[in-house]
Structures are given as structure tokens and as C-alpha cells.
Amino acid sequence: MKIYYADDSGINPQPHPSSNTPFKDRYYFHTRRETVGFFNGPGLKHFGNRFQELLRKQISQLEIGHDWNEFADLYSFIQNLLISPAIEAMCGPTLIGQNPTFVDDFWKFDSNMLYFFRGCPRWLAQRAWKNRDRFLASLKNWHAYARENFEESCIEADGHDRFYGSPLMRSRQSYLPRIDPLDADALASQDLGLIWAENANSIPAVFWFIVELLQQPHLISQAWEEEVAASQSRSCLPDNQSMDIESLCSKPFLQSMYAETLRLHTSLFALRSAAHEDFMLGDWRIAKDELIAVDSRVAHMDKNVWNTGKATNENEEHHPLSQFWAARFLEYTDDPMSGPLRFSKKSKSRAAAADFFPDPDGHCRRFTMDGLSGAWLPFGGGSRQCPGRNFAKQEIILSFAVLASTFDIELLDGDKKAPVVPDMRYYGLGTFPPKGKTPFRIRRRE
């Protein structure tokens, strides 16, 4: 932990004037620069394409035919389906290939996160700590093997290689070891944190995206027939069909579904502190090094900000903030009451006509986040918000699209089944996992 406390230089290229941290030890700057650069440059496109290719390969290996198959839990199905493609797209095939239990260890670690966030000592949560030890050992072995076998000639056209995987993971092995005193154990812990952050929020979000559609079947035709089918293009791969990810993620309805999924099903404590001096927050003096926690869910449920739709009288909410409304983030040219903001908060839209797209009923609509700064915070806010948010959006929308194009899925028990609800024990940690199991049935499309 020494390096984290010692680096008071900030994340900007120019260090804070009061900081004496050497350039090579500027952990936060180097990490932010490499991560943001990867997820916002050409690496994002290559990473998304890799993920899609690996996901399609994973799906092709499922023993699911054209007859209905029943499964006990949709969440565990999605967890096991997405985790290997996501990790291999980031870290290459060697990590999981060398460590057959790595995927199981990941989800055990994820389920044990409550122990670690609560600061439970080893003697009080022995199985959780042993699992973490095994997880870290796998990462250390992978690092050692990759360092010994990697050569520049292994780098493929898209920048990935079979040992480290993505350019991001390769670059981390270049700059992190130069920061004193990061040793092999610390490097493994660094990558554990990155791999967990990449998957522990986006994969549950895929589950909620799909479940909300299945609980409101009338939405499926909009999400699939109107949006996904329009975004298909032939892949350069033989006998395969891929999605145009950029086109797919620009569709208004899918973007609104994505944004509403994260508004309703995430709770994130964004932690901040002043590293150099006290500061004033309104009438409050916040002491140097004092932690501030900003709860995203408070903002996500603020009735003074969010549109709840038209109602029959002023005391009713047609689309309460506690419920999923797929169109909450859609603005229509012929409906001044549409859009995510309450009508009293709206300013006149400055969107150009080209920003609106016709829906099947002939109405023109667009996806909008206008006016939501400080209100929609699933990735935190400001300069330190999650650098992987662009890929998270791609992963969530693309995973739904690939599944919807391949399978028919139905929740079991129909109207008799109680709505799927989040496990509130994970409040403040990101995307909620569901509480209990979600039985479903699935079959491959003809």
C-alpha cells in the first residue's frame, strides 16, 4: 500500500505543485494514461472484435439444440458464458490455458468480495482468503511464463499476442515493475484488480439487460427486430456472421436500454479525498486525506431530476424510478415531455435533425444524456471515472445482440414468478447481482 499513499502527484501529465513523487513512481498517472489510452483508442475496436469472436466461439460449443432446454439459473449461465471470452480478449489464451480453475476461482473471489470490503481477517474468512491466494498464484505463474516466452514477433496485426493478450496487459508489465517497491506479488494483485473490475460489473449488467427484456416481452421486438438486425454485417471470417459493434452501440433504443439498466441496477460509492490540503464543500470543511463517498444510487433515484413519464394526475408517476423504463433516455421530436429529465429541468433541445432516427411507428427519436452530469453515475464521475466504460457499453449491448440472434430465451413460471430483484447486500459495490436463482429455458434459433 506504500506506493498508493506515497503518490500524491495526481493523474494529470503535470504533477501537483506540492508533490515530490519521482516521475517513474507516479503510479496513478502512468496507470490512468495507459488504461485510458487503450480503452479510447484503436485498442478498443480490436478488443471488442476479439471479444465478439471469442463469444461466438464459446456459444458454438454449447450443447443447446432446437428443442427447449431448461436451466436452473440464468445468472450463472451468463456468468460462465461471458467470463472466458472477456478474460481471453484482455489477457490472451495462456492465462486460462495454464490455469484450468481460473474461471471458477474468479467467480468464487467475486462472491467473497463482501469479506474483503468489510476487512475480514484471514482467520475469520479462511476459504475466501485461500481462494484469493490461489487466484493470485495463477496470475504470478502467468506473468513469469509470459516474461520468459514473449517475443516481439508474437504481436499480431491488432496488437494482441498469445502470452500477454492485449497491448494494455503488455504495457503494464513494462511500467509497473519500475515503480518501487512493486514486486511479483504486487503485480499479481494489480492484475487481479483490473480483471475483477473489467468483469464484475459488466457481466451482471448483461444479465439485467436481458432479464428486463424477458420480463417485458413487448420490448424484445424493438430491441431485436428494429435494432439488432439492422446492425448485422458479414464478417471477414468464413461461415460466420458478426455484428458491426460501432453501429450496434449507436442505436437509440439499445442505448436507452443500456443506460436505464445501469441507472436502476447499480450502486457505486465513488471515493475521493484531498491529498494536499483541507477544502470547503458548501458549508462543510473536508480535512486533508478525509474520505468522501458519493453514492450514485441517490442521484439515480432523485425525483427532482428524472422524468417519470406522463401520468393521469400530478400525484402519479407513470414510470417510477424504482421500475425499469426502457424509453427513459429517448427524446422524441413530437413529444416535449420525453427525455430523461423532468420537464421543469429541460432546456430547449439543440440537437440537429440528423441526430434523430425514425422508429417503426414513424416517430423520430434520439438517445440523449443531455443535462445528466452528476445524475447518471454508474462509472463514477469527473476525471477519475471508470476508464473501461466504453468497452463495458460494447460488452453489454453486444452480448445481448449475439445471444438474441442465436437463441430464444424465456423465463420459467411466467406471470406466477415474482420479479427478479437485486441482492442489496452488495450496495455500493457496483452492479448488483440478483438475489436467488432465475430459472429459464433456451433453444437455438432455426
TANORPE-V121228 format. One record per residue. N is the residue number from 1. PHI is phi in degrees with one decimal (none if undefined). Layout:
<<N/PHI> <N/PHI>>
//
This chain:
<<1/none> <2/-57.7> <3/-67.2> <4/-69.2> <5/-73.8> <6/-74.3> <7/-84.8> <8/-112.0> <9/-87.3> <10/87.7> <11/-104.2> <12/-82.2> <13/-55.8> <14/-89.1> <15/-67.3> <16/-58.7> <17/-56.2> <18/-87.6> <19/-88.0> <20/-116.1> <21/-67.7> <22/-59.6> <23/-56.4> <24/-66.5> <25/-99.3> <26/-79.4> <27/-57.9> <28/-68.0> <29/-65.9> <30/-61.9> <31/-65.9> <32/-64.8> <33/-61.7> <34/-68.6> <35/-71.5> <36/-63.9> <37/-60.3> <38/-70.5> <39/-80.9> <40/-122.6> <41/-110.5> <42/-58.6> <43/-58.4> <44/-63.0> <45/-63.5> <46/-64.7> <47/-62.9> <48/-62.2> <49/-65.3> <50/-61.0> <51/-60.1> <52/-62.6> <53/-61.1> <54/-69.0> <55/-65.4> <56/-63.4> <57/-63.1> <58/-62.0> <59/-66.4> <60/-64.4> <61/-90.1> <62/-71.0> <63/-86.9> <64/-124.9> <65/-100.5> <66/-87.6> <67/-94.6> <68/-63.9> <69/-121.4> <70/-98.3> <71/-130.1> <72/-76.4> <73/-152.6> <74/-68.0> <75/-63.4> <76/-66.0> <77/-61.6> <78/-69.1> <79/-54.8> <80/-71.5> <81/-74.0> <82/-92.8> <83/-66.8> <84/-65.5> <85/-59.0> <86/-67.2> <87/-69.1> <88/-67.2> <89/-62.1> <90/-84.6> <91/-112.3> <92/82.6> <93/-78.5> <94/-68.2> <95/-57.3> <96/-73.2> <97/-60.7> <98/-82.4> <99/-129.8> <100/-60.1> <101/-94.2> <102/-61.3> <103/-64.9> <104/-61.8> <105/-64.1> <106/-61.2> <107/-71.5> <108/-67.5> <109/-60.2> <110/-60.9> <111/-68.2> <112/-94.0> <113/-60.1> <114/-59.0> <115/-63.2> <116/-73.5> <117/-67.6> <118/-85.2> <119/73.8> <120/-66.2> <121/-69.1> <122/-58.0> <123/-68.8> <124/-93.5> <125/-143.2> <126/-63.7> <127/-65.9> <128/-63.6> <129/-69.7> <130/-64.6> <131/-62.7> <132/-62.3> <133/-60.0> <134/-66.2> <135/-61.3> <136/-66.8> <137/-63.3> <138/-62.1> <139/-67.9> <140/-63.4> <141/-63.4> <142/-63.4> <143/-58.1> <144/-63.3> <145/-65.1> <146/-65.0> <147/-61.6> <148/-75.8> <149/-110.0> <150/-69.2> <151/-134.6> <152/-57.5> <153/-66.7> <154/-77.2> <155/-73.0> <156/-88.3> <157/-60.7> <158/-90.2> <159/91.8> <160/-85.1> <161/-140.5> <162/-78.6> <163/-94.2> <164/-90.6> <165/90.3> <166/-79.3> <167/-56.8> <168/-62.9> <169/-66.6> <170/-69.0> <171/-67.3> <172/-62.6> <173/-76.6> <174/-94.5> <175/-92.3> <176/-65.0> <177/-62.9> <178/-80.4> <179/-85.7> <180/-81.4> <181/-115.0> <182/-73.4> <183/-102.4> <184/-61.8> <185/-64.9> <186/-67.7> <187/-64.1> <188/-64.5> <189/-65.0> <190/-59.8> <191/-73.9> <192/-59.2> <193/-62.2> <194/-67.3> <195/-64.7> <196/-66.1> <197/-63.4> <198/-64.2> <199/-113.2> <200/-72.4> <201/-107.9> <202/-71.8> <203/-68.8> <204/-59.1> <205/-66.0> <206/-60.5> <207/-57.5> <208/-66.5> <209/-57.5> <210/-71.5> <211/-63.6> <212/-61.5> <213/-66.0> <214/-68.0> <215/-80.5> <216/-131.8> <217/-55.8> <218/-64.6> <219/-80.3> <220/-62.1> <221/-63.4> <222/-65.7> <223/-70.4> <224/-95.0> <225/-66.3> <226/-85.4> <227/-116.3> <228/-66.9> <229/-60.3> <230/-73.5> <231/-106.8> <232/-82.4> <233/-141.9> <234/-67.6> <235/-84.2> <236/-72.7> <237/-77.9> <238/-68.0> <239/55.4> <240/-143.2> <241/-125.0> <242/-119.0> <243/-92.1> <244/-78.3> <245/-63.3> <246/-62.8> <247/-65.4> <248/-58.3> <249/-81.3> <250/-100.3> <251/-72.2> <252/-58.3> <253/-67.9> <254/-65.1> <255/-65.7> <256/-66.2> <257/-58.1> <258/-61.2> <259/-65.4> <260/-70.8> <261/-58.6> <262/-74.4> <263/-61.4> <264/-84.4> <265/-113.5> <266/-125.2> <267/-145.1> <268/-123.5> <269/-88.8> <270/-84.4> <271/-98.7> <272/-138.0> <273/-154.7> <274/-93.8> <275/-82.9> <276/-121.6> <277/-161.6> <278/-63.4> <279/-145.9> <280/-99.4> <281/-119.3> <282/65.1> <283/-92.2> <284/-102.2> <285/-95.2> <286/-101.0> <287/-71.9> <288/-53.1> <289/71.9> <290/-76.7> <291/-80.1> <292/-118.0> <293/-112.0> <294/-101.7> <295/-89.9> <296/-63.8> <297/-68.9> <298/-60.9> <299/-67.8> <300/-68.4> <301/-113.3> <302/-81.0> <303/-68.9> <304/-78.1> <305/-109.0> <306/-90.9> <307/-75.1> <308/-114.9> <309/82.8> <310/-74.0> <311/-135.8> <312/-73.8> <313/-147.3> <314/-65.9> <315/-90.2> <316/-106.7> <317/-117.4> <318/-68.9> <319/-132.2> <320/-56.0> <321/-67.8> <322/-80.8> <323/-120.5> <324/-80.6> <325/-126.6> <326/-61.1> <327/-96.9> <328/-61.0> <329/-100.5> <330/-103.4> <331/-110.6> <332/-108.3> <333/-64.9> <334/-101.9> <335/-136.1> <336/-66.6> <337/-88.6> <338/-83.7> <339/101.9> <340/-75.4> <341/-90.4> <342/-57.8> <343/-58.5> <344/-69.4> <345/-94.6> <346/-73.1> <347/-113.8> <348/-61.0> <349/-63.5> <350/-104.7> <351/-67.7> <352/-78.9> <353/-58.9> <354/-68.3> <355/-79.0> <356/-100.3> <357/-124.6> <358/-71.4> <359/-95.8> <360/-61.1> <361/-90.6> <362/90.8> <363/-85.9> <364/-98.0> <365/-140.3> <366/-143.6> <367/-82.4> <368/-142.3> <369/-117.8> <370/-57.7> <371/81.6> <372/-101.0> <373/-60.6> <374/84.9> <375/-112.0> <376/-111.9> <377/-131.5> <378/-66.8> <379/-111.0> <380/81.6> <381/-151.4> <382/71.9> <383/-71.2> <384/-104.6> <385/-65.9> <386/-52.6> <387/-71.7> <388/-92.8> <389/-64.9> <390/-68.4> <391/-71.0> <392/-56.3> <393/-61.9> <394/-62.0> <395/-61.9> <396/-67.2> <397/-69.6> <398/-65.2> <399/-60.4> <400/-59.6> <401/-63.2> <402/-66.4> <403/-64.6> <404/-67.8> <405/-80.6> <406/-108.6> <407/-129.3> <408/-96.9> <409/-131.2> <410/-137.3> <411/-73.5> <412/-84.6> <413/78.9> <414/54.4> <415/-69.7> <416/-74.6> <417/-79.3> <418/-67.8> <419/-56.3> <420/-70.5> <421/-124.0> <422/-78.0> <423/-87.5> <424/-73.6> <425/-64.2> <426/-95.7> <427/-57.5> <428/92.0> <429/-101.7> <430/122.4> <431/-76.2> <432/-67.9> <433/-77.7> <434/-75.7> <435/-92.6> <436/81.4> <437/-99.0> <438/-124.4> <439/-64.4> <440/-155.6> <441/-130.2> <442/-148.0> <443/-148.5> <444/-76.9> <445/-66.6> <446/-68.0>>
//
